[in-house]
């Protein structure tokens, strides 16, 4: 046997050590530059520089890298572009928290020095993230790495902002926005998480100004009463027609406010009367606009009450609520306090309860951009969502989208390109600062992180320079891979910004995956302490095992559960590949020829024809499934071929030849083993890059990286239904004998009599032609093969699609147990027949499934029914012998 550099056991640490750097040194990840090749590009969804990568990032990027490696091997000119996101709110919050531990605030440092601190943070975590990308084996072209705050992207951001502003699609206005009192910044709607909180309806008396009585108003936020400007009723509510125009007094404020009408009020809800507080409620704000009502803001940016709250000035909003409730009770204004649980918005970043707040902010007018995106989805250049159902999610959001608040009261981010003249107050918006900059102050707010991220697919390619080589070559990109949780945040915005500024979709496909949950199905979180660090998993099992689990462990668009049992299975599978490969390579000669002349396949024996046919069908099916992004099914096909067909059967069957005396047969067997292993490694490489590279380079004549090898293709000359059918007869027969041996406690080392009844002469000939495999894997003492055989009275029976197997074991057999065993087999057949009948009676399945799949189900049904008949006959025969 050959001496090879492969340990007796798969050791991922040794296999992966130094390999990534070698790929980088050899330029494997750089686009080929072949102008004749079709380009294929993916831009990495940029991770936030807030911390380390989590399992969701690992899932995301494993799918992307698998696609890139697959396409590279298919001859595409591939670009996998790396980059990171500055993540304004999240990163600033992290750095501020770090500074607080040192007793420092950002205000102590000032804007310039604080931003320098954030850049230090960014550099530290960018380095960590890049090392994690390396451990995962991502084939990224680092020469093109981008950051959402680098100069190229900043230029793109300024151009987009100015163009939208000049078109009237960006405007500045006073509106009710979501306000985070902890971070003291505006939030967009999708940065707000709603959760059920305990609260109360406070039923309060609002006395008539003329002293004739009072009305009852219910509120959940009595601290906003100081901003009440009116009481509204529905104009169609007959109960209150006589009250319209009268005035009531706001309790504790002694301000008179009118009773007005507005269709906003639901006359069926509560008393049908609502207080209008334009500065503290988005619906009240709109009512106030319609009626030209004054706006009174009662809170400071940090969530404390301001001077408009009278004696409560300076109190925290929740402390003020308690004090106000007590005063309402003491002064006989409180009618009732009704405990409730209601949905309350909380900041996604800080967890603070969001405050609807009147504020001057910058907005994007969304309706024209949404209409552009919706129109595009009806054309040939639409974005294809995988699974398709997520297109509905996208369309539904675009149909109901609100104007997007894009300004953030932060220091870390793209500072809005607007300046205010110190003397005149005039505002200037432009890509460049005013020439007489000393006379101007720049807008202090920065842009929402998603504003720059929305430009990612084309800004990373050199846009707005439309003559950029990368932009012309690799944009639009081909596939975006992301989780369903950011369709609103990111996917939607990339689509409408790309259509607006490039007239093209940003990507052809959006592949949506779910979330990774723990073994109990819970979302991973710090509070639950159930988070899993993907780097810890790699340290224990290797990157290839983690990648395999992530690729094959789920259905598109569905969540998946992480478990160490699944990781054990992944490692065991790779170890199986390792051991099989090691056996093959050790049995090769240095002069083992490549299998170049594929036309000679007809000269090969049955097992050779069979494995080549199975390999070919696996290549075709895996290619089809990868092209449809059905990674789990592709993985299952690979697993079945490698574990069952190649390792358990072909390699085992080849050992008889390799230990024999026929040198010509041995040479042929080595050649086919080499070819099948070579092709199998290529099939597996996109998912398992490290171990396949190590094995590949251990084979004779392989000097270059497998990453640059050609992906397997269909070979019609390998298609051989007869060989597959004949081998299935052999495999089913051997399995049946093994099963009987196991149940009869008759180990393979003990020779036993085996009588086989083939269903016809063709099957009989197959068995006789391949009797050496029956001898090797069934170990018969006496072997009889006859189509007219009668079943022995006392024998254990196995029924396959093509044979009946009888093993006379009179001294061991228990008729009752044998009948029970056959009845259990009958129950299995009944279950399988029922399952397939249900499938075939399902009109949706028959209409939508490929013809091949439907035909396979019908063939299976016929096989199961045939076996059912044979088992039934055997049960009757056994019962007669009792």
N, C-alpha and C positions, 0 to 999 in steps of 0.2 A: 504494500500500500504506500501511496505517496505521503511524504511528510508535508504538512500544511500549517500555516500560522492561524489556527483556529482552536481555541480552548475546547475542552470536552464538554463544557457547559456554557450557555449563553451568558455573557457578562456585559450588560449594557454600558457600564462605566468605561470598560476597556474599549468596547466597540465604538463609542461616541467620542472618546477623548481625542481632541485635536482635529477631528474630521471637519468641523465647521470652518475653522481657520484655513484648512487646506483648500476647501471649496472657494473661499474668498480669494486666497492667493492665486488660485488657478483661473479666476475670473468666470467661474461656472455660472454665476447668477447675472452676469452682464448680458443685455440683449445681444442677439447674434449679429445684428447689423445687416443681415441678409435681406436685401430689398425685394427679392423675389418671394420671400416667405411672408405669409400673412401675419400681421401683428396681432398680439393678444396681450391686453394689459389689465392689471388690477392695481388700484391704489389702496393701500392699507387703511382701514378706518382708524384714524389717528388716535391712539390712546392718550388719555389725559396725563399730564406730567404731575399728577397729584400723588402718585405712589406706584406700587408695583403692579404687574399684570395679575389678573385673577383668572379663574378657570374659563369664564366667558370669553376673555381675550384669547385664551389658548384654543378654544373651540373655533372661534371666528377665524383666527389666522391659520389654523391647521387646514380648514376647508380651503382657504385661499391658496395656501402653499401647495396643497394637493392638486388643485386645478392648474396652477402655474407649472408645476413639475410635469404634469400630464401633458399639457399643451406644448411645453418645451420639447418633450420626447417625441411628440407628434410632428415636430418640425416648424412650429410657430415661432415667430420672433417675439419672445415674451419679455414683458417688463412688469416686475412686481415692485412698486414704488413705496418706500417707507416714509414715515413721518409721524409727528406727534402734535397734539393740540395743547394750546396754552391754558385752556379751561379756566377762563377768567374768575368766576365766582369761587369755584372749587379750590383752585390753586391759591388764590389770595386768602381764602379762609384758612387753609392749611398753614400758610406762612404766618398769618396773624396769630394763630393758635400757638405756633412755635415761639413767636416773639413774646406772647403773653407769659409763657413759662419763664422767660428771662426778665419779666417785669417791664417790658417795652411795648408801646403801641405804635402803629404806623404813623400816627401824628407826631410822635416823638422824633421819628426819623425824617419825616417829610417825604414827599412823593418820589423824588429822584432816588434817594438812598433806599427807600422801601422797595422800589422796583428793582434796584440792584440786588437786594436780598432775595427777591423772587427769582431773578435770573440764576442766582447761585443754587436755589432749590431746583430749578428746571435742569440745570447742568447735571446735578447729582442724580436726579431720578431718570433723566434721559439716558445716562450711562447704565443705570440698573436695567431699564427697559430693553436697551440694545443687547445687553448680555443675556437677558431672558429670551429675546428673539433668537439669539444664537443657540441657546440650549434647546429650543423647540425645532431648530433646523430650518428656519424660514429663508427661502432663497431670494432675499431682498437685494436690490441694487443700491448699495449705500452711497454711491457717487451721486445719486439723485435725491438723497434724503431731504425732506422739507419740514418746516415748522410753521405753525399758523401765524407766528409773529415775525418770520424772517422778512427781509426786504422785498423779495419777489411777491410774496403773498400780501404784504402790506400795500404794495402798489395796486394789486388787483382789488383789494378791499376798498381803497380810496376811489378807484375808478367806478366801481359798482355803486358805491354810496352817492357819489356826485351825479352819476347818470340818472339814478333813480330820483334823486332830489330835483334835478333839472326837469324831469318828466312829471313832477308832482306826485310821485309814488312814495317819496319819503317826506314827511312833514313833522313839524314840531307843534305840540298842542297840550292843553291842560285836560287831562282825563283821569278817570278813576283807574288806577292800576293796582296790581298785586304788589304789596310792599313787605319786604322782609325787615322787621324792626331790629333784628339782631345784626344782620350784615348791612342794614341801612341801604338797600338797593332795590330797584324795581325787579320784578320777576315776570316772565311771560306765563300765559295760562298753563302751559305744559311743564313748567317748573314748580307747579303747585301740586302736592299730593293731598287728597282728601281722605280724612279718617273720621271715624265716629268718636265724638267727644261728649262728655256729660255737660249739660247746660240747663237752661231754664227759659221758659216764656215768662216774662215779667209783665203782668197785666196792670197798667198804670192809668190813673185818672188824669185826663186833660180837661180842666174846668173851662166852661164857656166864659168868654171875656165879660159877658153881661151878668154873670153870676147866677144864671138860670139852671145850672147843673153841670154835668160833665159827660165826656165821651170816654169810652174804654179803648186803649191802645195797647197791643201786645208787642213786646220787643225782646230780642235775645241779647241786645247790646245797649243797656241803659246808659253806658258811658258816652254814647254818641248823641244823646238827647240835646246836648248843648249846640249841636249843628242842625237841629230841626228847623225847617223853614216853612213847612205846610203840612196839612193833613189831607190825604187824597181818598176819594171814593169813586166807584165806577159810575159814569154818567147814566147808566141804565139801571142803577140800583134805586128802586122806588122808595126804599126805606129812608134814604138820606137826602131826597130832593129838596126838602125844606131847609136842610142844614147848609147847603152849598152857599158860600159867601160869608157865613158867620165866622167869627174868630174864636180860637181857644188859646189858653195860656199854657206854655211849656213849663211843666213843674220844675222847681228849683232854679229856673232861669227868669221867670216872669216876663217872657217875651210873647207877644201876641203873634199868632200865625193863622192864616186863613184856611178854610176848608175848600178844597178845589176838586175838580173831577178829572180823571184820566183813565183811559181804557186799560192801562197797565194793571190796575187793581183788580184782583179776582174777588168778585162779590160772594163767591161760595166759600172762600177761605177765611176762617176766624170770624171776626166781627164785620169784615168787609171794609174796614178802615185801616189805613196804614200811614205812618208818619214818613215824611219825605226829608231825607238828610243828604242832599246832593254831594257833599264832600266826602261821604263815607260809605256809599253804596252805589254800585254801577248802574242799577236800574233807577234809583232815585236821581242819579246824575242825569240820565236821559229825560226823566220827567221834569227835572229842573230846567233843562235846556228848552223843552217845549213850552214851559211857562215862564221863562226868563226869571228864574228864582236866584236869589243870592246863594253863594257857597261859603259855608263857614267851616273851616278846618279846626278841629278841636284837639289834634294830637301833634306831638313833635316826631321827627324821623325815628327816634329811638323807642317809640311806643309809650312815652310818657304824655300826660295831658299838658296842654299849653294854656296860654293866658285866656283863651276863649272858654275855658272850663271853670272859670271863677275860682272858688276856694280849693278846687281839686288840682289846680295848676302845679305841675311838677311830680304828681303821683303817677306810679306805674298804672297802665290802663286797667289791669286786673284788680289791683288794690283799689283804684278809683271806683271800679264797679261795685265792690263790696261796700265802700263808704256811701256811694250814691244810693244803693239799695236800702241801706240802713236809714239814710235821711228820708227817702221816700216813705218808708214804713213809719218813721217817727212823726212825719208831717201829714200822715193819713192820705198819701197819694197812692199807696200800693194796695191794689185790690186782691191780688193773688199771685203766688209764685208757683209755677207749674214745672216740675222737673222733666227734662226731655233728654234724649240722646240725638244729636244731629251731626250732619257731615260738615266738618270744618277744614278749611284749607291750611296746609302747613308747608313751609319752605322745604323743597327737596334737598337743599344744601345745608341749612342750619337747623331744621326741625322746628323753628319758631312758628307760632300761629301767624298766618299771613293777615295783614291789615289792608282792607280796601282803602286806598288813600288818593286824595286829589293831588295830582303832581304834574309838573310840566316835563314831558318826555318826548323822545323821538320815536316815530312810528313808521312802519311800512304799510302802505295801503295794499291790502292783500287781494281784493276782488279781481283786479285785472290779471294779476300773476296766477291766481288760482284758475281763472278761466283759460289761461294759456296752457296750463298743465292738463286740465280736464280735456281740452280740445285735442291735445297731442295724444292722449290715451285712446282716441278713436281712430288714429291714423297708423300708417305702416311703421313709423318711427317710435312707437309706444315703448314704454318700459315694461318688460315682462316680469311679473312677480311670480316667484316660486316659493311655496305653493300659490296657485292663482287666487285663492280666497283673500289674500292680503291686498290684492288690488282694490277690493271693495272697501277695506279699511282705509286705504289711501284716498280713494274717491270720496268716501263719506266725510273724511276730515276736510278735504279741499272744498267740498260743497258747503260746509258750515264754518269755514275758517273766519277768525276775527282778525282785525288789524294787529300787526305784530309790534309790540313794544321792544325796540332794539337798543335803547340806552340803558346803561348800568352805572350806578354810582360807585365805581371802583377805580383803582389806580392801575391795575394790571390788565392790559388788553389794548385793543386798537382804539386810540383816542379819536373821538369823532372829528372829522376834518371840517370843522366849522369854527370861525373866529368872530369875535365881537369887537368892534371899534371902541377904544377906551373913551374917545371924545363924543362920538355921535351915537353909539349904541348900534350902529349898522351891523348886520350879520353878513359874513362872507362864507360861502361853501365852495371849496375847491380841492383839487388833487394836490396842489402845492400851497404852502403857507403864503400869506400876503408878503409883498416885497418889503414894505415898511413894517416889519413884524413888531418892532418896538411899540407901535401904536395899537396893537391888537392883543387880545387875550383869547387863547384857544378854549373851546368847550372842554370842560373838565371831565365829562362823562366818557366812558368807553363803550364800545359796541358789544352787544350780546355775543358770546362765544360762537353761537350757531351761525352768526352772520358770516364769519370768515370760514367756518367749517362747511357752509353751504356752497362755497366756491371750490372746495377741495379737488374734485375730479379734473377741473381744467386749470385752476390757478397753479397746481403743482406741475403742470405740463408747460408752464411758461406764459400762459395767457396773463395779461392782455396782448402780448406780442403774438399775433396770429401767424407770424412767420417762424415761430419757434419750431425747431426740428421735432422735438418731442410732441408738441401740440399737434402738428400736422400728421405725425406718424401714429401716435398712440391714443389720441382722443377722437371720438368718445371711447371710454374704457369699455371693457366687455362685461365684467361681472362685479357686482358689489355683493359682499357677504356681510350680513349683520343680523342682529336680534330683532324680534318683533317689537321690542319695547321702545325702539327709537325711530319707528316709521314716521311719527309726527315730528319729533325733534329734528331729525337730520335728513332722512330719505326724501321726504316731501320738499324740503327746502333746497336740496341739491337739484331736484328735478326742475322746479320752477325757475331757479336762478340760472341753471344751464340753458334752459329753453330761451330765457330772456336775453342772455348775453352771448350765446354761441349759436342759437337756432338749432341746437342738437340736443338729444337726450344725453344725460351724463354717462349712462351705462345701458347696455342692452338687457341685462338680466339683474334682478335683485333676488338673491337667494336668502330666504329668511329662515333662521333657526330659532329655537326657543331658549329657555333659560336652563342652566344646570342647577338642579336642586340636590338636597342631601338624600340619604337613603330613605328617609321618611317622607320625602316629597316636599319638604319645606324649602323656602327660598333661603339661600345662604346669606348670612348677615353677621355683623360684629356682635349685635345684641344677643343672638342665639349662640354665638361661639361655634358655629358649624361650618365656617369657611375652610376651604381647602386651598393651600398654596400649590399651584401647578409645579413649581420648582421642587417642592418636597416630593411630589409624586414622581417626577423625573429622576430625582436622586435615588429613589427606591426601585423603580421599575424600568426606567429609561424613557427617552422621548418617544421612541417608536411605539411602545406599549400605550402610552397616553394618547398619542395620535390615533392609534387603531381604535381605542375605546371611543374617542370623540367622533371619529368618522363613521363608525358602523353602529353606534349605540342608540340611534334615534331615527325617527321619521321626520322628514322636512317639516319645519314649522312647529314641531312639538317639543315640549320640555323633555329633559332626560335626567335621570337620577345617577349621581356618582356613587360608586361603591367600590370598596377594596376587593370584593369578590370578583367584580368585573375586571379590575386591574390584574388580579391573579390569573384570570382566564386569558387576558391579552398577553401577559408575559409567557404563559404556557404555550400559546399559539406560536409566538416568536421562537421559543425554545424548540418547538417541533420543527419549524422551518430550519433553524440552525443545525439541529442534529441531522435532519434529512440532507441538507446541503453538505454538511461535513462528510457524511457517508458517501455521497456522490463524488465529491471532489477527491476524496482519498482513494477512490477506485478508478480515477481517470489516469490515463497515460499522458505524458507531455505531448505525445504526437496524436492524441485523440482528435480526429478531424472535425471540423465544423460541419453541420448538416446542411450543406449548400444545395445539393441536388434533391429537392423535395419531391421530384417525380418518382423517386425510387420507393415511395411509401408502399406500393403494392407488393414489394418484395419482403416486407416486414412481417413479423408474427402477429398474432391476434392482439396481444397486450400492447405492442408498439402502435398498431393501427388505432387501437382504442384510446390510448393516452393522448395521441396526437389529435384525434377527433374531439376528445373531451377538452383538451387545451384550446382548440380552435373555437369551440362553442363558448368556452369561458371568455376568451378574448372578445368575441363578438358581443356577448351579453354584458360584460363589464364595460366595454366601450359605450354601448348603448345607454347603460344606466348612468355612467359618469356624465355623458352628454346631457342627460335629463336631470342631473344633480340628485339622483337617487343613490346617495352614498351608502346608506345602510344596506340596500339590496345588492349593490356592487360588492360590498365587503362580504356579505353572506355567500355570494357566488365564489369569490376568491377563497374564502375559508373552506367551503365544501370541496372545491377542486384540490386545494393544497393538502388539507388534512386527510380527506377520504380517498380521493382518486390517486393523487400522486404519492403521498407518504404511505398510507395504510395498504394500498393495493399495488400500484405499479412498482414502487421501490422494493416492496416485499417480494413481488413476483420476479423482479429482475435478479434477485440474489441467487436463484437457482442457476441462471445463465452465467453470472459473474463468477460463481464457484465451480463452474463446469470446465470441460476440457476443450470445447469448441472455440478456438481463438477468433474465428470470423464472427461467430455469434456474439462473443464477448465484446468485440470491437464495435459491432453494430449497437449493442445495448448501451455501451458507454457513450456512443455518439448521440443516441436519443435521450439518454439521461442528461447529458450536457445541454442539449437543445432545450428540453423541457424546463430544466432548472434555470437556464439563461432567460427564457421567455417568462417564466414565473417571477423571477426577480424583477424583470422590467415591469410586469404588471403590478407588483407590490411596491415598487420604488416610490411613486408619488405619495403614498400613505406612510411607508416605513423607509425613509431615506437612508438612515444610518446603517442599519443592519444589512440592507440590500447592497449598499456600497461596499461594506466590509467583505461580504460573501463574494460579490462580483469580482473584486480585486484579488480574491484568493483563487479564482478559477484560472486555468491556463489561458494565455493569449489576451487577457483583459488588462490593458494598461491605463486606459482613460476612465474618467468617472462614468458611472452608470447614468448619471444625470443627463449626459449628452448622448446616450444610446437611443436607438429608435424604438418607439413604443410598438408592441406587437400588433400585427394586422391580420386580417382574415386570409386564410389560404384554402381555397376551394378544394385543393387536392387532398386536404386532411379530412374533409367531411366524409364520414363513413358510418351510415346508420346501421349497416349490417354488423360491423365490428362492435358498435356500442350495444346493440341488442344481444349479441352473443356473449359479450363480457358481462352484461347484466344477468344473463342466465347463470354464468359461472359464479359471479359474486353472490347472487341470491342463494344459490345452492350451498356455497361454503358457509354463508351466514346461517342458513337453516341448520346445517350440521352442527355448527358451533353452538347454536342456541340449544339444540337437543342435548349435546354433550354437557353443557353447563347445567341444564335442568336435571340431567340424569347423574350428575356428579361423575362424569367419565372424562377425565383430562385428556388433552390432545396427545400426550405421551403414550396413552394406551390405544393400541390399534383396535378398531371395532368393525363389525360388518356394516356395510352401507349398501342399500339397494335403492336404485334410482329409476323412476318411471318418467321418461320424457313425454311431453304431450304429442310429439310427432317425430318423424325421422330426422328432420333438420336439426332439432334440438339434440337428438341423440348423437348426431355426427359432430356437433359442436363439443359435446362432452367427451366423446372419444378422441377428438383431435387435440383436446387440451387436458387429457387425463393426468398429465404430470402435475398440474396445479391442484387437481383433486387429491392426488397422492400426497402432495406436499402440505396442503392446508386443511385436509380433512382426515388424513392418516387412516385409510381403510385397511382392515385385515383382509376382508373379501369384498370386492367391489362388483356389483352387478348393475348393468345399464340395459334396460329393455322396455320397449313401448307396450308390450303385452303383459307386463309383470302384474301379478296379483299381490295385494297387500298381505304381508304376514299377519297372522292372527294376533300375536303378541309382539307389538313393535311400537316404538314412538314415531310419530309422523310429523313431517314438516311439509308445508304446501307453499310453493312459490308460483309465480305467474306461469312458468314453463315446465315445472317438474313437481312430482310428489316424491318425497324422500322418506324411506322407511329404515329405521335402525332397530333390528331385532335385539331386544335387551330383556329377554324373558325373565332373567334372574333379578332384574332391577325394576321392571315396569309394574306399576300399580294402575289397573284399568280405570279405577275411579279418578285417580289423579290425572291420567292421560285424557279421559273424557273432559274433566274440568279444564285442562289446559287447552284443549281444542275448542271448548265453548268460549273460553276467554278470547281466543283468536277470532272466533265467529263474532263476538261482541265488538272487537276492534274493526272488523270488516263492516259490520252494520253501521258503526259510527262514521267510518270514512265514506261509505256509500251515501249515508244521509247528508253528510257535510257537502259532498260534491253535488248531490241532487239539488240541494238548496241553492248552491251557487248557480247551477245551470238553469234553475227556474227563476232566477233573478234577472229581469229584463235589462236592468242597468249594467249588470256585469257582462251579459252576452253582447250588448250593443257597444260598450265602451272598451272592453278588454281586447287586446290584439287577437286576431284569428288563431295564431299559434298557441296562445295561452288557453283559449277555449277548447281547441283541439286536444291539447295535452290533458285537460280535465276530463274530456270524454274518453280518452284512451285509458286514463287511470280508472275511471268508473268501470269500464269493460273488464279491466284486469282484476279489480276488486270483486266484481260479480262472479268472475270465473273462479277465483280463489274461494269465494263464499260457497259456491256449489261443491267444490272439491272437499272443503272442510265439513260441509253438511253430510256428504256421503261417508266420510271417514268416521264421523260421530256415530252414524247409524250402524256402521260395521262394528265399531268398538262395543256398542251397546248389545249387539247380537252375541258377542263373545263373552259377555259377562255370565 
